[in-house]
Each structure stands twice: as structure tokens, then as C-alpha cells.
Amino acid sequence: MYALTYKKNNFVSKLIFSVSRHKWLLLSLLLGIYQFSGGLYIFAKAQLAQYLIADAWHKSLQSGEQHQPWPWADTHPIAELTINDRNWYVLAGASGRNLAFAPSHVSATPLPGEAGNSVIAGHRDTQFNSLKKLQIGATINVKTRDSEQQFKVTMLRIAHQSQVEYMQTNTSDPFESEPSSLTLITCYPFDSMLPDPTHRYVVTAIAI
């Protein structure tokens, strides 16, 4: 019994010594696992939400009325974006909660396809990660309940979060008819694990 107890205590001592010796390596490993699992959860949530939002969107197209993607949602899909042969559904209101599920329309701007500059924001690590593959001249298709419009990408730029001029309309003449344009915004740089970035990746497109 004494020998068994001695071996057990010796094993525990060695284990504690090994953990203390490599504590920074273990801490880094655990932090990496935590970051990876958190990113995987966000991605899975966004993907699942797209199926529910898609169902609500198709119901809206059939009925002509707004449909919530889930019973407790305080938003609804307003448009469907096609970017690089991928379809994304856009929610009304660019709140943090909505952005966790899908690209979201900034409510202070016109609806997609209407006169003026419509602004849509999305997360860089889910749906709008595909923006990094867009090039000047690429086409973005936007479908709403009432119409369908194509937009041609005219500018790609990186802006500081304090620069909000890209959310304004494209004309300063009050007597000039405002063209229909589209601005897509996501955080920058892409694929970075650092939270709260100060820069944005901005895609500007005009109706064609």
C-alpha cells in the first residue's frame, strides 16, 4: 500500500512539475483552441441562420409581406445579394445582433435599388469574407421584393472607421437625380484574429 501511494504521489509531482515548466506553452495552446472554437461557432451560427433567413425571404417573395426568420426576431430579410456566384440574404437594420446572422442594411440609407447610396454591412469572417476576392468591374446582383438590379464594382478601398463619407450619396446637386449605388462594408484586415479593428474594407458599386 505504501509503495502504491508513493508511486501515485510521485506521478502527481512529476505532472505538476511538467505543467509548471510548460505553462506558457499550454496556455497558448488553450487560447488557440478557444479562439478556434469561438470562430467555428460564429461561422456555424451564420450558416444556419442563412437557411432560416432564406426560408423567410422566399415566403416574402410569394406573399409580398415581411416575414421574420425566427419567431423572436426583430428583423426581416429585405434583399438577396449574389456575389461571386454566392447568394447572401440581407436583414433590415445593421445592429450587432443582426450582423451576427447575416449582412445587414444600414437603415439610414436607401433600400437597395432605390435612388441614392444603399449601405450594407457584414462580418469579415463570415458572409463578407468573399469581398476580398472582388475586383473592379465585377457584377453584384441585388434582388428585392419589387425589383432586381445589377451593380458594377467601381472602387475598392480601405478606410478608417471614422471616415463615413462613403455612406453619402454620389451627388451634391439637390436638383440632380440621385443615381442608384451600393456600398458594402466589412472590417479589415480579413482573416485577422484581432478584435475591434479600426479600419474597414469598402466596396462601391453603381447600378448598370
N, C-alpha and C positions, 0 to 999 in steps of 0.2 A: 504493500500500500504506500509506504514511504517513497519507494522508487518511482511509482506511478505519479505521485504528487510532485516529486522533484522534476520529472520529465515534463509534466504539464506546465509547471511554473517556469521552467527553462524555456519552453516553447513560447510562452506568453511574453517573456522578457525579450527573446530574440525578435518576436513580432513587433513589439513596441519600439525596440531599437531600430528596426528596419524602417518602420513608418516614420519615426522622427528623423531618421537620416535622409529619407527621400520625401519629406513632407511637401516641399515646393513642387516636386515633380507630380506627386499625387494631386495636389491642389490644382495644378494646371490641367491635369487630365480630367478631374471632376468638373472644372469650369468649362472645359471644351465640350464635355458630354452635355452639360446643362445648356450651353449656347446652342448646340446642335439640336437637342430635343425641343428647345423653345422655337427655333426656326422651323423645324419639321411640323410642330403643332400649328403654327401660323399658316404654313403652306397648306396643310390638310384642311384647316378650317375654311380657308379661302376657296379651295377647290370644291368642298361640299356645299358651301353657300352658293356657288355659281349654279349648281344643279337646281337648288330651290328657287333662286332668282330667275333662272331660265324658265322654270315652270310658271312662275308668276308673270313673266314677260309675255309668254305665249297666250296666257289667259287674257292679258290686257289687249293683245292684238286682236283676239277673237271677239271680246266684249266691248272694246273701246273704253273701258273703265280701268281705274287703278286697282292693282291687286298687290297685297302685301306678300312678301316671300315666306314669312312665317307669322303666326298669329300675333306675337307681341312686337313685331317690327313697327317702327315709326317712320318707315320709308317705303319706297316702291321703285321698281325699275322704270326708267324713262327713255332708255335708248339702248341700242346694241352696236358695239364697235367691232369692226373687222380690221385687224392689224396683222400683217404678215400671215394671212390665212388662218388666224386665230380669232375666235369670237369672244368678246367680253361684254357683259351686261352692266349698265351704268345705273347706280342708285341716285335718288334725289337727295341732295344735302351732303356736303363734304365734311361731315363730322368724323371725329376719331373712331367712333363706333362703326359707322358705315364703311369707312376706309378699310377696316379690318376684314370686311367681307368682299368688297368689290370696288372698282373705280367709282368715284362719286362726283356728281356735278356741283360746282360752286353756285349756290342758289342766287347770289348777287349778280350773276351773269346770265345772258340769254340762254334759252334752251338750245341744244344742238340743232343746227339747220335754220334757226331764226336769224334775223339781221343782227349784226354785232358779233362780238367775240365770246364764244361759249368756252368756259374753262372746266376741264375735268382733271381731277387729281387721283393718283393711285399710288400704292406702295411699290417701292423699287424691288422688293424681294418676292413679290407675287405677280399679279397681272401685268404691271407696267415694267417688269424686268425686260420684257420684249422690246421696249422703246430703244434700248441700246443698239438694236440691230437695224433700226430705221435709217434710211438715207434720204437726202434731198431728192425730191421728185417722186418719192413713194406715195402710194394712194391709201387713204384711210376711208373706209365706208362707214357711214353713220345712218342707222335706221331708227326712226321714231314711230310712234303710233300713227302719225299723219303723213309721213314722207320718208324718202330715202335720198341721201345726198353723199356725193364723193368729195373728198378734200385732198388736195395735193400738198405734201410737206414742202415748205418753202424755207424753213430755218430750224436749225438745231443749235442750242446754246446752253451754257452753264451760267446760272445767275445766283447771286446771293439771296438768301431768303427775304432780305429787306427790299429787294428790287421787285416791285409789284407792277411796274409799267406794262409788263407783258400780259396783264389781265385786262388792260384797257382796250377800247375799240381801235380799229385801224384808221380812223379818220377824225380829224379835228374840226372839220367844217360841219356846223349844225344843219346846213341846208343840203349837204351831200348825203345820198342814200348809203347807209352803212352796209358794207359787204358782210356776207356770212363767213366767219372764220372759226377756227377751232384751235384751242391751246391745251396741250396735255402736259401735266406736271408730275414729276416724281422726285424723290430725294436722290442726291448724288454725293459720293460716287456709288455706282452699282456694286452689288455683292460685298459691300463693306459690313463688318460686324459692329462698327462703332455706332452707338445710338445718337439721336438728335443731331444729325448733320446740319451744317449751316448753309449748304448750297443745294440748288435744285437743277434738275435737267429739264429743259423746256423744249417742247416740240410745237412749232407753229405751222398751221396748215390753212389754206384758203379753199373755198368752195370752187369746184370746176363744173 
